[in-house]
């Protein structure tokens, strides 16, 4: 009987010991905190995209990823110094430092938002763009943030009756003189502190670029809004170049999925804003007749393919093949 009791006691002690060891192994998982940087004065578009990435990243990683949101006065300098792990900025702003990114800003390069999202984010395209752009970080995802349209005084049907080129106020000088003659336009570049729409208001251009989804219709001041959707607002999501070394594979996958969802949310916001703007413009009579996007896309595509950098310096020769494959001629 004593031997039996002793055996039971030994078993209980062994069980207790095993339970203690098991408890010690069940330590909470390590948490990795990533710094996400936005430019100071970031738009609601950038803010909401960043917050969606944070929400999804925490969720998909089961809270093994945490995020610190910071704001940088000079986001390009922050990328150079490597002050964060993730950076979100508009492509047009990033292109002021890394000029190769201007290739994505050309008019009628992509037919619509879906075309851009699938083309630019193709692995081959992103890999080549990162290689030629000389970035200190890695461009991981490009999101659609809205269309850029035209507003102005050009009368419907007038173009067919006139011989002078149309005066277009563009945010930057995209086209050479040769291309302007082919397109029958004269591009007007706003001075510092001006916008293309303000150039139209001053009577120095007939049509000017405007991001209608971000502009109250009353700011048109009687100008007609044409839904040309000739360019897009692109939102770039950059990762630190050593991100794959910082994170375990599980967290890498969670962050990658979160980035895709955040980019999708950015597009959803832009699509909804577009619907609201179009409805309001037609309701108030501010909307002009929509141009034939098919014809314009084809015309600009022919120009880029035939003339290349002789038409648009931003049409980079290192990216020309990919732009034809995923953009203008796809």
N, C-alpha and C positions, 0 to 999 in steps of 0.2 A: 504494500500500500504506500509506504514511504517512497519507494522507488517510483511509483506511478505519479505521486504528487510532485516529486522532484522533476520528473520528465515534463509534466505540464507546466511547472514553473519555468523551466528552461525554455520551453517553446514560447511562453508568453513574453519572456525577456527578449528572445530572438525576434518575435513579431514586433515588439515595441521598438527594438533597435532598427529594424527595417523601415518602420513607419517614420522614424526620425530622419533616417538617411533620405527617404523619398521626399520628405518635406523640405529638406535642405536643397534638393535638386530643383524644386518647383519655384525657383526664383523668378521674379517678374522679368519680361523681355527687355532688352536694352532699347532705349529710345534715342533716335538720331534727330537732332534739330537742324533743319535746313533754313538758311536765310534767303528770303525771296525779296528782290529789290524792284521797286517801281520808280519812275521819274517823279520828282516833286511836281505837284499840280496835276497828277495823273487824271485822265478822264474817267468818267463812270465806267466806260467800256473796259479800261485796263483794270480798274479797281475790282469790278465784279468778276472778271476773268481770273484775277489772282485769288480772290476769295473762294471761287469755285474750285480752283486747283488745290487750295489748302483743305477745303472740306473733303474733296474726293481723296486726296492723298492720305489724310488721317483715317478715313473710312476704309480704303482699300488695303492699307497697311495694318489695319486693326490697331491703330494708335501707336505703332512702333516708329512712325514718322511724325515729327512735330515741326511747326513752321514759325519763323519770326519774320513779320512783314516790315520792311524798312523802305525809306524814301531817299533817293539820291538826287542831289542837285544836278549832277552831271552823270547820267546813266552810262554814257560811253566810257568815261574815265573810270567809273566803278567797275565796268567789265575789264578794262585794261589792268586794274589793280587787283581784281579777283576778290572784291569785298563781299560777294554773295555767292550762293550756289545756283540760284535761278534768277533770271532777269526777264521782265516782260516790258516791251516797248513797241511803239508803232514803227513799222519798217521805214517809213519816210524819215523819221528822226534818226534811226540807226544808220540810214544811208548817207546822212550828212558826214559821218565819220568813215564808214566803209562803203565807198562809192559803188562797188560792184552790186550792192543790194538795190541800186537804182534800176537795175534791169527789170525788177518786178513792178516798178512804178509806171511803166510805159502804157499809154492808152491802148485799149482793145488788144491787150496781150492774151487775156483769158476771156472766154465767151461769157461766163457767169461765175457766181460764187462756187458752185459745185465743181465746175471745171478747174478753178484755181486750187481749191482744197485738195482735189485728187492729184493734180499735176505737180504742184510745188512740193507736196509732202510725199511724193514718190521717193523711196529710198535712194534711187540713183540720182534724182534731181538734188535732194538735200545734201548728199555726199559731195557732189560736184560743186554746189554753191558754197558749202563750207570750205572746200579746198581752194577755190579761186578768190573768195572774199577776203581772206587773210584775217579772219576773226580770232580774237583771243579766247573766245568761248565757242560753244557749239550751238548752232541754230537747230533746235530739235523739232519745232512745230511752227507752222504759219497758219494763223486763223483769219477768217473773214470778219472784218469789223464794220462793213458798210460800203455803199457805192458812192462815187463822186459823180455828180451830174453837172449840167450847165444851166445857167440862168442868164437872161438878158433881154434885148430888145429886137432881136432878129425876127422879122415878120415871117409868118408862115407863107411858104411859096416864093419868098423874095429871092432865095438863092438861085432859082432857075432863071430869073430874069436879069441878074446882075453879072457884071464882068469883073468887078473888084473882088479881091480875096476877103474872106470873113475875118474880122479882127477878133481873135480869141485870147482872153486873159488866162494863161496857164500858170500853175504854181511854180513851175520851173521851165526853163527852155529845153524842151524835149527834142525839138526837131531842127535839123540843119536848114539852111536857106533852100537847098535843093529839094528837100522833102516838103517844105512849106509851099513851094511852087507846084509840086505834084498834087498836094492835098488842097490847093487853092485856099490857103489860110495865111494869115500873118499872126504869129504868136507874140503876145505882149506879156512881159514878165513883170509882176508887181514889184515896186520898190520896197525896201525894208519898212515894216510896219503897215503895209497895205495887204489887202487880200484880193484875189481875182474879182470877187463881187464888188469890192469898193472901187476897183478900176472901172467896172461897168457903170457904177453909179456916177462916177466922174465924167462919163461920156468918152473914155479913152479906149473902150472895147465894146463890141456888140454882144459878146457872150463871155461869161466867166465861170470858172470852176466853182462849185459849191457842194459841200457835203450836206445835202438836204435833210438827212436824218438827224443832224445835229443843229440845224438852223431853224429858228422860229420863222414861219412863213411870212410874218410881218416884216422881217428884216429884208425881204426881197424888194420892198418899197415900190411895188408896181411892176417889177420885172417878171417875165414869164419863166416858169420852171420847166425845163425839158429833161425828161428822165433818160438821159443818154447812157448812163452807167458805163462810161468809157474807162473809168479807172476804179480801183478799189482801195479802201483803207485796210491795210494788212497789219495784223498784230503778231509780232514775233515773240516766241518763247525760247529763250536761250538757257542752256545748262552750262555749268562749269565744265571745262574740258576733262577734268579728272573725276567726274561724277561716278563713273563706273568703278573707280577704285575706292570711293568713299562709302558706297552703299553695298550691302549684300544683295545677292540676286533677287531675293524675295522683295526687298524694298525697291530695287530698281524697277521691277515689273509693276509694282503698285504705283510708283511715281509716273511711269510711262503711261499707264492707263489713266491716271488722274489728269495728265497733260492733254490727252486726247479728249476727255470729257470737258475739260475747261475750254479748249478750242471750240468744241461743239456748242457749248453754252454761249460763247462769244458770238457765234454765228446766229444762234437762236435769238439773242437780243437784237442783233442787227436786222434780221428778217422781220421781227415784230415792229421795230421802229420804222422800217421801210413801208410796211403795210399802213401804218398810222399816218405817215407823211403823205403817201400817195392818196389816201382817202381824203385827208384834209385839203390837199392841193386841188383835187378835183371838186371838192365841195365848195371851196372859196373861189374857184375859177382861175387859180394861179397856174394850173398845169397846162402846158402846151401840148401839141400833138407829138406823140412818141415817135422817134426816128426808127428807121429800119435797122435794127441791131445786126441782123444777118449780113446786110450789105456793108455796113461799116466795119464789122469784124473781118469780113473777107477782104475789103479794100486795104485795111491797115496790115493785115497778114501778108498780102501780096507785096506791100511796100517794104516790110521788114525782111521778107525772104529775098527780094530782089536787090535791095539797097544796103541792108545791114547797117553798119555804123555810119555809112554815108548818109543815111536818113536820120538815125537816132544814135548819138554817141553812147547812150546807155545800153544799147543792144550789144552786149558784150560778146566778142568773138569766141571766148572760152565757153560761153553758155548757149551759143546760137543753136547748136544741134539739139540740145535739150529743150530749148524754148520752142523749136519747131515740132519736136516730138510730143511735148506735153502741153504746149500753149497754142500758138496761133493757128497751126495747121492740123491740130488734133480734132 
